[in-house]
Amino acid sequence: MTPVLIDTDPGIDDALALLFAWSSPEIRVEFITTVAGNVPVAAANTNLARLLALRRPAPRPVAAPGAAGPLARALNTATRYHGEDGLGDLPDWPAAEPLKESPGAVSVMVDAARRYGRELTLIALGPLTNVALA
């Protein structure tokens, strides 16, 4: 199986992509990093924690918070499409532990690239801010 790092701004679309990735027999999601995009990064972190609690992938990927905004402009979210929380404002998510603040997304990306080299596949679902910083 191919080791994968997914960089995401989990709204509804990325939630579906993560659920699909966790079920794929061809890849192993080793790392997930968040970035501001569809929602502010705090909401992206919460959404990733919710999805991890819902799906409980095994083994659990390393999850790291990332960039809070674009490098050269103001953040424009998609909350009018995805809901205020980015996941349709559903009220019944399972309890979820918050993401740890450290290590951050850039550190996780660099360490993953060093560890796996060319074997690692990066799947960037959100803005490329973390990728640029790494």
Summary of the structure (lengths in Angstrom):
residues: 134
radius of gyration: 13.8
end to end distance: 24.5
largest distance: 41.2
contacts: 435
relative contact order: 0.26
helix: 38%
strand: 16%
